[in-house]
Structures are given as structure tokens and as C-alpha cells.
Amino acid sequence: MRCIPHWACVFSCRLDLKPHVFLVAEETYRNVESQIPPVNQSVIVSGESGAGKTWTSRCLMTFYATVAASSSVPKGSITAEKIEKRVLDSNPVMEAFGNACTLRNSNSSRFGKYIQLQLNRSQLLTGASIQTFLLEKTRVAYQAPQERNFHIFYQVAKGATEVERLEWSLPRGATFSWLPNSEKSLEEDNFDVTRKAMSHLGIDSSMQNNVFKILAGLLHLGNVGFCESEDESQPCTLEAHAKDSAKTASRLLAVPQERLVDVLSFRRITAGKQRQEFKKACPKAESGMRRDCLAKVVYAKLFDWLVAVINANIYADPSGWSNFIGLLDVYGFESFPENHLEQLCINYANEKLQQHFVSHFLKAQQEEYALEGFEWSFINYQDNQSCLDAIEGSPVSIFSLLNEECRLNRPSNTGQLQTRIEVALSDNRCVSQDRFWKEPNFIVSHYAGNVCYRVEGMVEKNKDPVPPELVLLLQRSQDPLLQELFPADASRSGEDNVKAQTKPAVVTVVSKFKASLEQLMEILHSTSPHYIRCIKPNAECEAALFRQEEVLRQLEACGIVETVSISAAGFPVRMSFGSFLERYKVLKKPQKPNSRAEKHQENGFAPVRGNGWKAEASSEEEEEVRNILWQTCEEHETRANPAYCGKTKVFMTNAMLDLLEGRRMGVFSEAAFCVQRFWRRFKRRREAERSRSALIIQSGVRSWLARKRFQKCRKAAAVVQRAWKRWKAKRDAKAAEELDDADAGGTFLGASLPAKRSRQGASFRFWPLGLLPSMVPSGPGSFRQSLTLLNCLRVLQNNSPDAGLWSRPSHGVTSVRAVPQGSIKFRCRKSPLLFADTQPDAYIVTGFNQILLDKRLSV
């Protein structure tokens, strides 16, 4: 049975799988692992509004967070939470603050975002960063019919606790002007999910309450309405029910109520050389616009602060990551009954992405095939460059005319602006006008269809003016978060600040959006792009309902039909000869190319196609590339045409790339196995040598220790011998001295010895000096003392030449110091003498031991 390698199973499964979002994600991740330039990857998710782009991006992030998850928490991380969890938690927070329910989608992204997932050299997720584009902040103050505000407002209104409702003045059943269609329940109205995600991202509960308090203040600000003033010189008064709302809004925003009403009712005008300041009462419409402007600027600043906080908690140090995978989720193409500047910018972004797809895939690939000598018949496709020229072109375009109107110090005239657009872009077939509509308008033919835009309000939205009095009001707020969002300039006083802010803004909305979009396109051009097209099956957002006409329209609009044709006829993988050899030169085998060519021609397949089979290669690099391709096809018995060698590049199918990667992985596995074998052999030899060396060292140490031990014992024995000899000499001298004293005629224990008796012949051996039986009574005149004395005399008699004068015992040994007592205890240590523990016979009169005197048996 042949064992199939793991990589072969993986690649074969990839070829059998149907198109899926996870398959695209897997391909991008494998490209980063293979380090084939360009290493950095980008996944562009596009489609119409409601087609499922947000959900697709969420699935992609879940896939990458699972596949590239680190096994442990990164070193130096502040929190114990893993980076994958924090990256995923950024989704519900961004969707709550940036998504809303529209006519075409219940969870429509009202901003664009580019998420950069940062990977280290081991392809583990170490961090991320989020870049946002064009938040639709006008939705805070204006919602179209049947649409809703941002999700976060409904979450606060429905999910607040009773204590929070009391603090934020949000009673159940309360109505707010900026909270329409609140009776509609959506899956996104989950306040607990948003709170938990914010906690994981490092936003504590106190800061969360501060954010929600400001949002509640904006809801109350929306209920502040004005009455029309009868006199133009007098300010508009608040409506009857708006006074409580103004009071609550000022309390939640931590600004004085009088000051809040004043900046909404009056506008300041600076005139004259001395720049004197005057206050002019605002009409009802202008007061409402200033109220809406205040809400929009607060929400926009709050959204930017939230993105900065998220980036601070998920961003990794540049030294900790080397490559990235980018996910682009932008608002889909939109066409409503009334389209304004926001829809123009959104559709402009989709046009830029479509143009990137066209230039990268449809146009660049076909031109490259022609340059490399490939037999290619060009496939026609829809190029949207003329539409982009009408929107952003130079010197005259819709954006340039809007910016010019903003720079002019005059009130905007919608009719005049419409005329200028029509005259300036009369040669462009992508711009026209709906003459049956009374209001000023212009029509742009986008790649996805025609959209009619209203001219009214475009100039004001492009200026995005923020009255300086409103900014000064927010700078003087006592709320800590608002003070952070609107920092006061310490080097200027409040009045100087107002004067400085009265200067006309240089950067408009479309200019900022265009600059950020160009920066994004630079990133996309530097990476390897992958496209995911989301198709909306029906306009009613119903499940399991596919309308053929609508699906076909979207496929034709985004260029999928042409893409399929080019992909079927071309090669998706292109590599230069140098890059190919740098990666796959290890697959080359020393074989003759002519024999291989003949063998393949006999089998009826060839791995190279183009302008006929070239017998000879044009360069050595091409020859090596062709040899490697031949060997790969021969090894796997490929009977298709999976590759083509051009002039400077090699073109391959995905199947051929998988085969090459499989062979490369097999070669590396064999090399690794060979290295392992040699390494293990080296380790075993080294361990054996170390064992032999250790044995030699051990034997030497042991012999040295034995010699040292023997020398030490010999020295100790000599010391013992010398001590014993000294002790023996002292003992013999002491015994002799005691016996000499007894011979001198003294008394011994009260008994008198005859002086005439001679005891010169007595000899004593091993006399134990200082030993006294504990059982012998010490009282004078005792019977035992007398008996001891008699025994001593008997001993002396036996050793004396006049032994006949003494009475001899019949047998046994008698001690001169002890009386036979059976068991006798001595207060001394064990005797070191030989035979010290020898016991006398039972019939022998026992004494101390046998070594006190010489044993003499009676004759």
C-alpha cells in the first residue's frame, strides 16, 4: 500500500472544494507561509448594500483568529486576554457605533474599514489595526423614512438598567426624535454583547458609563426644538416640551443650560479692522442646523476616539510582526430615491475598487500575456475609467467643482452648480441630467447602474462647517471625556480661539475622503489582492429566494463574466524566472531534457504551451525552469497543459503550483529526515564518547579515593597503636605501684598483712585499673570486704615462692577486686581488649573476666 503524504491530501482536497470564503482565506494564509512575493495579502470584500459583506468579513476574521492563534499569551502583553479575542471583540463594538438599519439592509455599514491583521515570522497573530473611512455622521440627526439611527442608540435606550435609566433620564416608553422605528427589534440591539466587548478591549465600566451618558445627552438634544420668531432681531424660543430636554441635555453633557441655548440661538459675527464681535439671532432653520451640527461633531469625535482606543489595545509593536493580511469592508453600492453627498462618496469608493479590480485582473493580465508572447485574443470588458474621470478627474470634475464652490465666499446656488456641472462635463457620457425632476440634480452612470444625485445641500455638507461657539462650548464642558475629545488650547484665550476658528476651512469632506482612499489604494497595490464578490439574491432580503435577473445584473456589473472567461483561458499564477528558480531550484534532477521531451511527446502531453513548442530555450534560466516543469509533470503523469514559459516569466495554473509546492515540501522533508538521521547518529556517538570518558574519570577518581582512604586508615591505626601502647605502659606501671604498696606492709581494706611474707614472684597481666564492682559494699568491716581481702591473699600466695603458707583454691580464677555475684554492672565503657566478653564456666567461680590474672589450676 502506498502512503500518500499529508501535503498531497491537502492539495488534492483544495482542488476538489467548491468556492468558499474559507478557501480564499486559506489561500491567503498559505501565501504568507510560502513567502512568495508579494508576501502581504489583501482580501477585498465588495458588493451591493445588503449582500453580506459585513458577515463575510466577520467570518474571515474568525477564520484567521482561529488558524493563526498563538498558543500562549504574547510576552509583554498588558492584559491576560489573548490578542485573537480582542481582535474579534472589535467587531461588535465597531458595528454598534458604525452600522445602522437602512431600506436595503438591517445591518448596513455606514463607514468603511480596513483591518490589518499582523503576523509574526511564525505566522501567528500578534496584533491588528483598524483604519476607517467616511463615517456617515449625518445619520445622527437625520434618518430617512423606514430607516434607523446607529445601533448603539437603540442599545442604550433598550438595554440600560433601572439605575442607569434614572441617571440618564431614559424612562421606558419615552420618545425621541432621533430614535425612529424603535419598536423594530433587531439582532443587533444587544447591549450586553457591546459592553462585554468594550470591557475586553480595555474600556472599563466607568468610561463606558461616560460614553453612554454622552449618547443619552445627544438623544435629549434631538428633542430640543425651536419656535419661529416673529421678529428677526429676536432669537427663537424653545418649544414648550423642549425646555426639559434642554435641561437634561445640558446636565448629561456637563455644560451650562443657558450657554447651550445661547450658542444654538445666536451666531457670532466678527467684522471690521478691529474685529469687533456681534451676536445675531438665528432663524428656526439655522438653530436646528446648529443643534444637528453639535450632535454630529460630538458623535464623530467619539467614534474616532473609540477607534483609537481599540487600536491601542490590539496594535502590536512593529518589531513583533513582519507580514499582514488586510480585510477591506466598505459600504456597498447604494441607490436610493434621494441620494446626497454621502451616497456619491460611497459609490465613488466602489468605483475605485472596481477600477483596481479591472486594472489588476482584467486589463493587466491580458497585456502581460501579450508581452510575454502568449497567443491571446483580448476579451472585452467594461472599463469604468471615464466614470472616475467625471467624479475625481483633473482639471474639471464633480469634486473639483464642489471644492471650488466651498472656497468662494458666497451663498451656494444649487441651480448654478447644476449648470456648471452640466456644461463642464458635457463631453463625458457618464454624466447626464434628469430633466423630468424639478429639483437640481445630475446622474452618474456607475458600473453598477445609474444613480441620480440631488444638488441641494451638497456644498454645505462638503464644507462641514462647525461654528466656533459650539467647539468653545464643548471645550468648557465639565465632562472628562468631552474635555479629552475637545482639548482647549492653553496658549490662547477663548476669544482668540473663536477668532482663529472663523477662518474658512481649507480641507473639505471630499478632499479628505479622496486622500484617505488614495492611501488605501497604495496599500492594496503593494499587496497580493484577493476578491470576494457578495451577490444579493433579491431586493427584499428574503432567504432562499434567487431572482435570476437581479443576480445576472450584479454579475455583469462587477465584471464576473469577463473574469471567468479570462481565468478559464489564462494562468492565475505568474512568476519571474529568477523568483521561480530561487524557490524551486531544489527540485531539479540531473536528467537529459531531450529524452524527457521525447517521452512526454510519446505520452501525448506537454507542460508548456504557447506559440508552438520551442526546441531550444532562449536563456539558461528558462532551460532550468522548463526542466523542473518537465520533471514535475513526469513524476505526477500530468496530461494537461498546466504551465507556459514566456520571455521573462513562467505562467502556471493553481494545480501546477500545488504540484510544485508538494514536491518542494517532499524534498525538504527528505532533507530534514536526512539531517535528523545524521544528528541522531552524532548525538549517539557523542553520548558514547562521553560515557567512556566518564568511566575513565570515575575509575581514576575511585582509585584516588581508595588510596586516600587507605592512607587515612593507616595513619589512624598508627595513632591508635601509639595511644594503646602509652595507655598499656601507664596501666602496667600503675598496677605495679599498687602491688608495691601492698608489699610494703600496709593495710588492705582494714586487714593486716604479714610483713615477713615475700611476694616477689607474683606476676599480673592486663590489670584493669580503676574498675570497682558496683555491688561491692563500701562500708568498713563488711564481710564481703574481708572475703575480697582473703581472695587477694590467696592470689598472692599462689604467685609467691612461699605458696605453702597460703591456702590454695581448688580451681577457678578469683578477682582481687570483685566477689562472685552473678550479674555485675560496671560504670565504664566496653573494654577494647580481646576476650573481654568471654564468660567463665558455670562451675567456675566468676569474677570480672579471665584476663585479670593468669589462670592456674590447682596441682
RATA-V557430 format. One record per run of one state. SS is the DSSP state (@ for helix, = for strand, . for the rest). FROM is the first residue (numbers start at 1). LEN is the number of residues. If there is no record, write none. Layout:
# RATA-V557430
ss=SS from=FROM len=LEN
ss=SS from=FROM len=LEN
This chain:
# RATA-V557430
ss=. from=1 len=5
ss=@ from=6 len=11
ss=. from=17 len=4
ss=@ from=21 len=14
ss=. from=35 len=6
ss== from=41 len=8
ss=. from=49 len=4
ss=@ from=53 len=15
ss=. from=68 len=15
ss=@ from=83 len=16
ss== from=99 len=2
ss=. from=101 len=7
ss== from=108 len=2
ss=. from=110 len=2
ss== from=112 len=8
ss=. from=120 len=5
ss== from=125 len=9
ss=. from=134 len=3
ss=@ from=137 len=4
ss=. from=141 len=9
ss== from=150 len=1
ss=@ from=151 len=9
ss=. from=160 len=2
ss=@ from=162 len=7
ss=. from=169 len=22
ss=@ from=191 len=10
ss=. from=201 len=4
ss=@ from=205 len=18
ss=. from=223 len=3
ss== from=226 len=1
ss=. from=227 len=11
ss== from=238 len=1
ss=. from=239 len=3
ss=@ from=242 len=12
ss=. from=254 len=3
ss=@ from=257 len=9
ss== from=266 len=6
ss=. from=272 len=4
ss== from=276 len=6
ss=. from=282 len=2
ss=@ from=284 len=31
ss=. from=315 len=3
ss=@ from=318 len=3
ss=. from=321 len=2
ss== from=323 len=7
ss=. from=330 len=3
ss== from=333 len=1
ss=. from=334 len=5
ss== from=339 len=1
ss=. from=340 len=1
ss=@ from=341 len=31
ss=. from=372 len=13
ss=@ from=385 len=8
ss=. from=393 len=5
ss=@ from=398 len=10
ss=. from=408 len=6
ss=@ from=414 len=11
ss=. from=425 len=6
ss== from=431 len=2
ss=. from=433 len=8
ss== from=441 len=6
ss=. from=447 len=2
ss== from=449 len=6
ss=. from=455 len=3
ss=@ from=458 len=6
ss=. from=464 len=4
ss=@ from=468 len=8
ss=. from=476 len=4
ss=@ from=480 len=6
ss=. from=486 len=8
ss=@ from=494 len=8
ss=. from=502 len=7
ss=@ from=509 len=17
ss=. from=526 len=2
ss== from=528 len=7
ss=. from=535 len=13
ss=@ from=548 len=10
ss=. from=558 len=2
ss=@ from=560 len=10
ss=. from=570 len=3
ss== from=573 len=4
ss=@ from=577 len=11
ss=. from=588 len=5
ss=@ from=593 len=11
ss=. from=604 len=4
ss== from=608 len=1
ss=. from=609 len=11
ss=@ from=620 len=17
ss=. from=637 len=6
ss== from=643 len=3
ss=. from=646 len=3
ss== from=649 len=4
ss=. from=653 len=1
ss=@ from=654 len=90
ss=. from=744 len=4
ss== from=748 len=1
ss=. from=749 len=2
ss== from=751 len=1
ss=. from=752 len=31
ss=@ from=783 len=17
ss=. from=800 len=3
ss=@ from=803 len=3
ss=. from=806 len=54
